Amino acid sequence: MSSLFRNHKSSSGEGARSRLGGRGGRGRMVALSLAGVLLAGGIGWTATQHGPSAESDTVGVVSASGSPDGVQTLVSAEGSGYALAEDGSGIYKVTALDAWVKVGDGARQIFGGGAGLFATSQQDGSIARYADGGWTRIGDPGAEFAVTDEGLFGLTPDKSAVNQWTSEKGWTTVGGPAEHLYGGGAGLFATSQQDGSIARYADGGWTRIGDPGAEFAVTDEGLFGLTPDKSAVNQWTSEKGWTTVGGPAEHLYGGDRGLLATARDTGNVMRLDTRQGTWETIGGPGALFLSVNSTVYGVGPDRAGVARLVSPGNWLRTAGLTDVQPAAVSADQKVQRLNEFTQQGDEAFNAWVAARASHFANEPDPYKFNWEDNGCNVVKNSLEVAGFRFKNACVRHDFGYRNYQEALGEEGFRHGVAGQTGLGDQSPKAMIDLVFKQDLHKECNRPVMSGRYPVARPAIQVSACTAAADEMVEAVVAAGS
């Protein structure tokens, strides 16, 4: 079969900047402040921050034979994180409450992306797809697999062809010989068996876009490559071709969003903000890292457990993979998780919504949160007026009040506990009340559907709604004082 690189497409935008190794001389390591400011195009690394390996409850080094609680692989699939146990005995999905739910009995490898979660059989290497709570065998063994938004791609065992699988068409051949496959939100890429150069698959054809690299990783924001001498990190997009975005690095890690890289000298992990062009140190050394939506997960050097990034240098260890009923976390950890649910902005709201869904799905909850609510102690009819629904705001407000009171006591809830709440000068009560007002006003500005399209509400409706919302805030805050 012909090489997938044979039908070369040229493009002035891509061809002019197709050499991954061509800018390696610019990638000198430079020092960075903890704020992660990028200087002279290099990645700077600091050794002062702790990563997942620094957790006090980290288990000892895993034996060579592997462990059901150890982690072999982390992948993202359709916006969720999955782990394969180090001994291959189980496949697990992480919940919004930092617990793990078993979704498969075992695998050699797992692969994830926009098209879903896939795994190879421990018995014969055949590949199966996970969907609707079950597994379906969809293909024979392959040398490698990669997942994009457009489907699963596999190399034949002899690496003579690249095949694509979709739920609509099954398997079709889309390319000839290749050495390695790389998939993600930005598409499918493959390296040549002849010279290691890298090509992109799009619109039914292959285009050579770069020279060989030490490693490649794919995110929603493009293809990233390490120069052969690991002196620079470069990014490729179809709009800009190749640009240098960082200096020396040891390994690259992709996922749904954001690129992660580890330092060559310390092993510390950093995150790239492609919009600002800056790097930020977020933790110490680890065996694996993964970006899932806006969340970063890391596996300690001993592979004994998974931690979730809360803030740069601050990691929260998740429950063990095989914990059916995870042990309750400490009061400090519970408050830390509460803080993530009770901030202003969509990210905190969406995190809380996901956690609530996890609770109602009867998934394990190591935090033992109290999900009871009393609807802000108002008449039920007041929670939905003229098409505006205030219930979710009240449920979130009740959640914050109850759980902070249980974790910190009444005094801590009202006035904060120095060095514990992580809310700055705000007491938990003040922050929850502020978020309550934000949630109500967000509902007032929620578009309505006109046919198939959302349209803004009339200003007079929004004004009336916000006035009613402000009255409710005043009454609820007064009742809680």
C-alpha positions as a printed NumPy array, in Angstrom:
array([[  0.   ,   0.   ,   0.   ],
       [  1.257,   3.461,  -0.804],
       [  2.639,   5.664,   1.914],
       [  0.173,   8.083,   3.459],
       [  2.794,  10.798,   2.893],
       [  3.057,  10.201,  -0.839],
       [  0.196,  12.463,  -1.942],
       [  1.779,  15.628,  -0.557],
       [ -0.351,  18.775,  -0.496],
       [  1.436,  22.085,  -0.491],
       [  0.29 ,  25.227,   1.261],
       [  2.078,  28.515,   1.607],
       [  0.826,  28.865,   5.172],
       [  1.95 ,  25.395,   6.202],
       [  4.918,  24.761,   3.966],
       [  6.687,  27.967,   4.901],
       [  6.741,  26.956,   8.577],
       [  6.7  ,  23.194,   8.466],
       [ 10.027,  22.459,  10.128],
       [  9.501,  21.405,  13.718],
       [ 13.2  ,  21.223,  14.431],
       [ 14.073,  24.39 ,  12.58 ],
       [ 13.685,  26.737,  15.552],
       [ 15.335,  24.648,  18.199],
       [ 18.095,  27.199,  18.719],
       [ 15.629,  29.637,  20.275],
       [ 14.6  ,  27.277,  23.092],
       [ 17.039,  28.263,  25.846],
       [ 15.819,  27.623,  29.387],
       [ 15.127,  30.785,  31.376],
       [ 14.043,  31.503,  34.938],
       [ 10.382,  32.236,  35.66 ],
       [  8.592,  33.842,  38.538],
       [  5.807,  31.816,  40.15 ],
       [  3.353,  33.861,  38.138],
       [  4.57 ,  31.947,  35.096],
       [  5.729,  34.874,  32.975],
       [  7.279,  33.701,  29.705],
       [ 10.62 ,  35.277,  28.903],
       [ 12.374,  35.081,  25.544],
       [ 10.15 ,  32.225,  24.394],
       [ 11.494,  29.687,  26.897],
       [  9.791,  27.573,  29.527],
       [ 11.142,  28.411,  32.958],
       [ 10.856,  25.897,  35.764],
       [ 10.859,  26.339,  39.517],
       [ 11.235,  23.634,  42.129],
       [  9.351,  25.338,  44.936],
       [  5.863,  23.987,  44.28 ],
       [  4.518,  20.569,  45.155],
       [  2.68 ,  18.252,  42.82 ],
       [  0.617,  15.114,  43.279],
       [  3.621,  13.25 ,  44.643],
       [  3.7  ,  15.521,  47.684],
       [  0.382,  14.414,  49.164],
       [  0.813,  13.137,  52.696],
       [ -1.318,  10.068,  52.067],
       [  0.587,   8.874,  49.009],
       [  1.091,   5.104,  49.112],
       [  4.585,   3.652,  48.806],
       [  6.234,   2.634,  45.555],
       [  4.123,   0.206,  43.558],
       [  5.608,  -3.206,  42.85 ],
       [  6.726,  -4.046,  39.338],
       [  3.76 ,  -6.377,  38.858],
       [  1.322,  -3.5  ,  39.167],
       [ -1.534,  -2.704,  41.513],
       [ -5.323,  -2.362,  41.106],
       [ -5.039,   1.071,  42.768],
       [ -1.994,   2.101,  40.76 ],
       [ -2.514,   3.957,  37.485],
       [ -1.162,   2.847,  34.114],
       [ -2.902,   5.373,  31.849],
       [ -5.056,   8.519,  32.022],
       [ -7.227,   9.582,  29.079],
       [-10.061,  12.018,  28.426],
       [-13.148,  11.023,  26.483],
       [-16.137,  13.236,  25.708],
       [-15.231,  15.624,  28.518],
       [-14.614,  13.029,  31.252],
       [-11.443,  11.554,  32.727],
       [-10.698,   7.82 ,  32.754],
       [ -7.928,   5.712,  34.277],
       [ -6.656,   2.206,  33.611],
       [ -5.412,   0.371,  36.688],
       [ -1.694,  -0.329,  36.638],
       [ -2.249,  -4.08 ,  36.552],
       [ -4.895,  -3.693,  33.833],
       [ -7.632,  -5.089,  36.063],
       [-10.129,  -2.247,  35.703],
       [-11.157,   0.881,  33.811],
       [-12.462,   3.744,  35.948],
       [-14.224,   7.073,  35.395],
       [-13.571,   9.993,  37.727],
       [-16.687,  11.654,  39.125],
       [-17.357,  15.313,  39.878],
       [-16.863,  14.423,  43.555],
       [-13.31 ,  13.081,  43.081],
       [-14.266,   9.425,  43.36 ],
       [-13.845,   6.671,  40.769],
       [-16.53 ,   4.458,  39.247],
       [-15.58 ,   1.224,  37.526],
       [-16.804,   1.054,  33.919],
       [-14.785,  -1.897,  32.614],
       [-13.285,  -5.113,  33.969],
       [ -9.864,  -4.8  ,  32.405],
       [ -7.819,  -3.886,  29.358],
       [ -4.329,  -3.792,  27.897],
       [ -4.714,  -0.142,  26.939],
       [ -7.377,   2.568,  26.823],
       [ -7.814,   5.396,  24.315],
       [-10.049,   8.443,  24.541],
       [-11.169,  11.537,  22.686],
       [-14.16 ,  13.319,  21.243],
       [-15.461,  10.129,  19.625],
       [-15.556,   8.288,  22.942],
       [-13.685,   5.743,  25.063],
       [-12.06 ,   2.626,  23.6  ],
       [-10.053,  -0.258,  25.092],
       [ -8.069,  -3.255,  23.887],
       [ -8.762,  -6.729,  25.232],
       [ -6.363,  -8.372,  27.663],
       [ -7.043, -11.689,  25.952],
       [ -6.536, -11.043,  22.236],
       [ -5.87 ,  -7.312,  21.77 ],
       [ -9.135,  -6.676,  19.917],
       [-10.64 ,  -3.233,  20.443],
       [-13.993,  -2.348,  22.005],
       [-16.038,   0.815,  22.379],
       [-17.704,   2.02 ,  25.585],
       [-21.178,   3.51 ,  25.086],
       [-24.478,   3.537,  26.99 ],
       [-22.903,   1.8  ,  29.958],
       [-21.582,  -1.203,  28.037],
       [-18.727,  -2.406,  25.831],
       [-18.987,  -3.55 ,  22.204],
       [-16.19 ,  -5.216,  20.25 ],
       [-15.611,  -3.21 ,  17.072],
       [-12.297,  -4.407,  15.629],
       [ -9.255,  -6.642,  15.541],
       [ -5.893,  -5.85 ,  17.152],
       [ -3.771,  -2.989,  15.89 ],
       [ -0.259,  -1.668,  16.401],
       [ -1.582,   1.699,  17.708],
       [ -4.839,   3.593,  18.096],
       [ -5.753,   7.28 ,  18.368],
       [ -9.073,   9.074,  18.887],
       [-10.306,  12.368,  17.446],
       [-13.71 ,  14.043,  17.222],
       [-14.196,  12.227,  13.898],
       [-13.696,   8.686,  15.122],
       [-11.184,   6.026,  16.142],
       [ -8.079,   5.517,  14.023],
       [ -5.899,   2.421,  14.063],
       [ -2.637,   1.209,  12.567],
       [ -2.701,  -2.342,  11.261],
       [ -0.423,  -4.727,  13.203],
       [  2.291,  -4.475,  10.522],
       [  1.863,  -0.659,  10.355],
       [  1.088,  -0.875,   6.637],
       [ -2.209,   1.073,   6.747],
       [ -4.21 ,   3.586,   8.772],
       [ -7.888,   2.737,   9.205],
       [-10.738,   4.845,  10.573],
       [-13.777,   3.606,  12.519],
       [-17.026,   5.509,  12.967],
       [-20.347,   4.301,  14.337],
       [-21.995,   5.17 ,  11.013],
       [-19.552,   3.55 ,   8.546],
       [-17.535,   1.034,  10.511],
       [-13.941,   0.632,   9.275],
       [-12.464,   2.307,   6.193],
       [ -8.837,   2.629,   5.07 ],
       [ -7.665,   6.264,   5.045],
       [ -3.887,   5.976,   4.661],
       [ -0.839,   3.845,   4.019],
       [  2.183,   3.021,   6.19 ],
       [  2.883,   5.103,   9.306],
       [  5.041,   4.786,  12.398],
       [  2.923,   6.489,  15.109],
       [ -0.542,   8.059,  15.413],
       [ -1.506,  11.14 ,  17.439],
       [ -5.123,  12.197,  17.898],
       [ -7.122,  14.879,  19.681],
       [ -9.414,  17.842,  19.222],
       [ -7.228,  19.317,  16.471],
       [ -7.435,  16.139,  14.389],
       [ -5.299,  13.145,  13.415],
       [ -1.56 ,  13.237,  12.806],
       [  0.939,  10.506,  11.922],
       [  4.697,  10.142,  11.587],
       [  6.44 ,   8.662,   8.589],
       [  8.197,   5.311,   8.728],
       [ 10.825,   6.619,   6.339],
       [ 12.064,   9.838,   7.945],
       [  9.916,  10.543,  11.012],
       [  8.307,  13.652,   9.5  ],
       [  4.736,  14.362,  10.592],
       [  1.59 ,  14.65 ,   8.473],
       [ -1.974,  15.754,   9.099],
       [ -5.101,  13.952,   7.917],
       [ -7.928,  16.233,   6.78 ],
       [-10.548,  16.291,   4.037],
       [ -9.719,  12.746,   2.997],
       [ -6.025,  13.375,   2.372],
       [ -2.651,  13.676,   4.072],
       [ -0.408,  16.742,   4.175],
       [  3.173,  16.766,   5.401],
       [  3.395,  19.603,   7.936],
       [  6.683,  19.144,   9.793],
       [ 10.013,  17.493,  10.417],
       [ 10.682,  14.813,  13.052],
       [ 10.256,  15.569,  16.742],
       [ 11.103,  13.888,  20.032],
       [  7.423,  13.857,  21.087],
       [  4.045,  15.142,  19.928],
       [  0.783,  15.917,  21.744],
       [ -2.604,  17.058,  20.445],
       [ -5.155,  19.333,  22.116],
       [ -8.137,  21.365,  20.925],
       [ -5.67 ,  24.171,  20.222],
       [ -3.42 ,  22.351,  17.784],
       [ -0.493,  19.953,  17.483],
       [  2.483,  20.452,  19.787],
       [  5.94 ,  19.011,  19.209],
       [  9.251,  18.797,  21.021],
       [ 12.294,  19.397,  18.851],
       [ 14.517,  16.307,  18.48 ],
       [ 16.986,  17.658,  21.068],
       [ 14.083,  18.658,  23.384],
       [ 15.295,  22.254,  23.43 ],
       [ 11.975,  23.845,  22.38 ],
       [  8.21 ,  23.298,  22.307],
       [  6.506,  24.293,  19.048],
       [  2.815,  24.594,  18.187],
       [  1.223,  23.934,  14.801],
       [ -2.188,  25.215,  13.714],
       [ -3.73 ,  25.271,  10.262],
       [ -3.938,  29.073,  10.43 ],
       [ -0.38 ,  29.907,  11.548],
       [  1.751,  26.872,  10.805],
       [  4.58 ,  26.402,  13.347],
       [  5.431,  28.823,  16.143],
       [  7.747,  28.37 ,  19.104],
       [  5.823,  28.526,  22.373],
       [  8.382,  27.311,  24.91 ],
       [ 11.887,  26.223,  25.719],
       [ 13.344,  22.912,  26.943],
       [ 10.972,  20.197,  28.153],
       [ 11.14 ,  16.481,  28.864],
       [  7.607,  15.307,  28.069],
       [  4.385,  16.741,  26.618],
       [  0.849,  15.899,  27.744],
       [ -2.352,  16.861,  25.937],
       [ -6.053,  16.328,  26.564],
       [ -9.292,  18.187,  25.963],
       [ -7.828,  21.621,  26.643],
       [ -4.397,  22.975,  27.322],
       [ -0.891,  21.624,  26.948],
       [  1.141,  20.369,  29.903],
       [  4.91 ,  19.857,  29.883],
       [  7.497,  18.639,  32.373],
       [ 10.886,  20.216,  33.033],
       [ 14.035,  18.41 ,  31.965],
       [ 15.948,  19.254,  35.139],
       [ 13.348,  19.018,  37.925],
       [ 10.405,  17.137,  36.406],
       [  8.04 ,  19.903,  37.58 ],
       [  4.882,  20.25 ,  35.521],
       [  3.768,  23.46 ,  33.82 ],
       [  0.683,  24.526,  31.9  ],
       [  0.617,  26.612,  28.735],
       [ -1.872,  29.428,  28.283],
       [ -1.943,  29.736,  24.503],
       [ -4.006,  32.927,  24.576],
       [ -1.431,  34.749,  26.684],
       [  1.597,  32.837,  25.446],
       [  2.705,  32.169,  29.02 ],
       [  3.665,  29.138,  31.096],
       [  2.747,  28.569,  34.724],
       [  4.322,  26.111,  37.148],
       [  1.473,  24.079,  38.64 ],
       [  3.165,  21.188,  40.427],
       [  6.071,  18.893,  41.074],
       [  7.133,  15.689,  39.307],
       [  4.695,  12.97 ,  38.332],
       [  4.388,   9.896,  36.147],
       [  1.389,  11.112,  34.095],
       [ -0.624,  14.283,  33.575],
       [ -3.905,  14.979,  31.78 ],
       [ -6.006,  18.048,  30.988],
       [ -9.775,  17.429,  30.988],
       [-11.809,  20.524,  30.154],
       [-10.551,  23.043,  32.715],
       [ -9.3  ,  20.373,  35.14 ],
       [ -5.795,  18.903,  35.404],
       [ -5.095,  15.457,  36.868],
       [ -1.708,  14.084,  37.835],
       [ -0.347,  10.678,  38.825],
       [  2.477,  10.614,  41.362],
       [  5.889,   9.184,  40.45 ],
       [  4.996,   5.931,  42.23 ],
       [  1.742,   5.681,  40.215],
       [ -0.108,   4.959,  43.449],
       [ -2.912,   7.473,  43.019],
       [ -4.417,  10.415,  41.157],
       [ -4.546,  14.028,  42.322],
       [ -6.586,  16.913,  40.935],
       [ -5.194,  20.418,  40.548],
       [ -7.054,  22.973,  42.675],
       [ -4.706,  25.902,  42.11 ],
       [ -1.023,  26.177,  41.126],
       [  0.977,  24.133,  43.631],
       [ -2.197,  22.924,  45.377],
       [ -3.316,  19.373,  44.554],
       [ -6.172,  17.372,  46.071],
       [ -5.79 ,  13.618,  46.06 ],
       [ -8.797,  11.746,  44.691],
       [-10.149,   8.541,  46.173],
       [ -8.471,   5.249,  45.256],
       [ -9.586,   3.608,  42.021],
       [-10.996,   0.541,  43.777],
       [-12.631,   2.353,  46.712],
       [-16.299,   1.346,  46.498],
       [-17.036,   3.578,  49.474],
       [-14.153,   6.06 ,  49.72 ],
       [-13.036,   7.095,  53.175],
       [-14.242,  10.545,  54.217],
       [-11.783,  13.334,  53.529],
       [-10.458,  15.769,  56.12 ],
       [-12.345,  18.923,  57.11 ],
       [ -9.729,  21.046,  55.333],
       [-10.179,  19.073,  52.096],
       [-13.953,  19.395,  52.353],
       [-13.686,  23.166,  52.754],
       [-11.285,  23.311,  49.832],
       [-13.79 ,  21.519,  47.599],
       [-16.619,  23.727,  48.883],
       [-14.615,  26.783,  47.876],
       [-14.491,  25.489,  44.292],
       [-18.303,  25.239,  44.225],
       [-19.037,  28.637,  45.762],
       [-17.087,  31.083,  43.608],
       [-18.55 ,  33.553,  41.144],
       [-18.467,  32.61 ,  37.476],
       [-19.634,  29.787,  35.24 ],
       [-16.787,  27.404,  36.09 ],
       [-17.784,  27.11 ,  39.758],
       [-21.483,  26.868,  38.883],
       [-20.87 ,  24.103,  36.338],
       [-18.679,  22.225,  38.832],
       [-21.477,  22.364,  41.402],
       [-24.079,  21.206,  38.855],
       [-21.851,  18.241,  37.919],
       [-21.341,  17.351,  41.589],
       [-25.086,  17.459,  42.232],
       [-25.692,  15.194,  39.243],
       [-23.064,  12.809,  40.624],
       [-24.89 ,  12.745,  43.954],
       [-28.248,  11.939,  42.367],
       [-26.589,   9.218,  40.299],
       [-25.622,   7.593,  43.633],
       [-21.924,   7.842,  42.859],
       [-19.468,   7.662,  45.78 ],
       [-18.976,  10.9  ,  47.716],
       [-15.816,  11.038,  49.858],
       [-16.823,  14.547,  51.018],
       [-20.147,  13.397,  52.479],
       [-21.812,  16.63 ,  51.386],
       [-25.291,  17.52 ,  52.637],
       [-27.583,  17.937,  49.62 ],
       [-30.807,  18.758,  51.46 ],
       [-32.427,  22.068,  50.604],
       [-35.38 ,  24.093,  51.808],
       [-35.844,  26.35 ,  48.783],
       [-34.49 ,  29.442,  50.537],
       [-37.326,  29.168,  53.08 ],
       [-39.68 ,  30.902,  50.676],
       [-43.076,  29.932,  49.339],
       [-42.625,  27.351,  46.583],
       [-44.564,  29.445,  44.059],
       [-41.99 ,  32.209,  44.493],
       [-39.288,  30.022,  42.928],
       [-40.806,  30.312,  39.452],
       [-42.314,  33.6  ,  38.35 ],
       [-43.187,  34.668,  34.808],
       [-40.971,  32.001,  33.288],
       [-37.978,  32.732,  35.531],
       [-36.76 ,  29.791,  37.611],
       [-35.03 ,  30.671,  40.876],
       [-34.914,  27.133,  42.28 ],
       [-31.348,  26.237,  41.249],
       [-30.004,  29.426,  42.803],
       [-31.797,  28.604,  46.046],
       [-30.601,  24.997,  46.057],
       [-26.993,  26.116,  45.563],
       [-27.399,  28.746,  48.301],
       [-28.797,  26.157,  50.726],
       [-25.964,  23.784,  49.811],
       [-23.34 ,  26.378,  50.683],
       [-24.964,  27.398,  53.958],
       [-25.458,  23.838,  55.232],
       [-22.069,  22.458,  54.302],
       [-19.96 ,  25.384,  55.492],
       [-21.863,  25.39 ,  58.783],
       [-21.195,  21.675,  59.214],
       [-17.527,  21.979,  58.265],
       [-16.615,  25.204,  60.105],
       [-19.271,  25.673,  62.74 ],
       [-21.542,  28.684,  62.997],
       [-18.78 ,  31.128,  63.889],
       [-16.483,  29.954,  61.099],
       [-19.357,  30.067,  58.612],
       [-20.248,  33.662,  59.471],
       [-16.806,  35.12 ,  59.964],
       [-14.346,  32.695,  58.382],
       [-11.426,  30.825,  59.883],
       [ -8.032,  32.449,  59.408],
       [ -5.932,  30.559,  56.88 ],
       [ -8.586,  27.87 ,  56.354],
       [-11.366,  29.052,  54.076],
       [ -9.228,  30.273,  51.185],
       [-11.774,  32.987,  50.379],
       [ -9.545,  35.971,  51.136],
       [-11.346,  38.623,  53.171],
       [-14.764,  37.116,  52.44 ],
       [-16.496,  34.948,  55.008],
       [-18.185,  31.833,  53.599],
       [-21.619,  33.347,  54.293],
       [-20.773,  36.588,  52.5  ],
       [-19.416,  34.72 ,  49.475],
       [-22.465,  32.436,  49.242],
       [-24.824,  35.398,  49.443],
       [-22.871,  37.166,  46.699],
       [-22.994,  34.081,  44.48 ],
       [-26.72 ,  33.738,  45.19 ],
       [-27.336,  37.198,  43.746],
       [-25.179,  36.356,  40.742],
       [-27.149,  33.157,  40.074],
       [-30.49 ,  34.955,  40.274],
       [-29.363,  37.731,  37.923],
       [-27.985,  35.125,  35.53 ],
       [-31.431,  33.541,  35.414],
       [-32.995,  36.945,  34.729],
       [-30.728,  37.351,  31.705],
       [-31.221,  33.816,  30.423],
       [-32.307,  33.923,  26.74 ],
       [-35.582,  32.367,  25.644],
       [-36.022,  30.147,  22.643],
       [-37.708,  31.526,  19.543],
       [-38.117,  28.53 ,  17.294],
       [-34.675,  26.939,  17.18 ],
       [-32.742,  30.016,  18.26 ],
       [-32.174,  31.746,  21.613],
       [-33.155,  35.426,  21.778],
       [-32.65 ,  38.038,  24.465],
       [-35.574,  38.793,  26.745],
       [-37.236,  42.211,  26.536],
       [-35.534,  44.742,  28.771],
       [-38.705,  45.334,  30.766],
       [-38.857,  41.633,  31.694],
       [-35.195,  41.572,  32.718],
       [-35.658,  44.697,  34.818],
       [-38.713,  43.274,  36.598],
       [-36.895,  39.994,  37.205],
       [-33.767,  41.607,  38.676],
       [-35.923,  43.738,  40.974],
       [-37.676,  40.599,  42.242],
       [-34.318,  38.841,  42.558],
       [-32.851,  41.653,  44.632],
       [-35.855,  41.532,  46.948],
       [-35.366,  37.781,  47.366],
       [-31.657,  38.226,  48.121],
       [-32.433,  40.837,  50.736],
       [-35.045,  38.632,  52.4  ],
       [-32.958,  35.459,  52.336],
       [-29.81 ,  37.191,  53.61 ],
       [-31.802,  38.831,  56.406],
       [-33.332,  35.491,  57.357],
       [-29.87 ,  33.944,  57.579],
       [-28.377,  36.761,  59.668]])
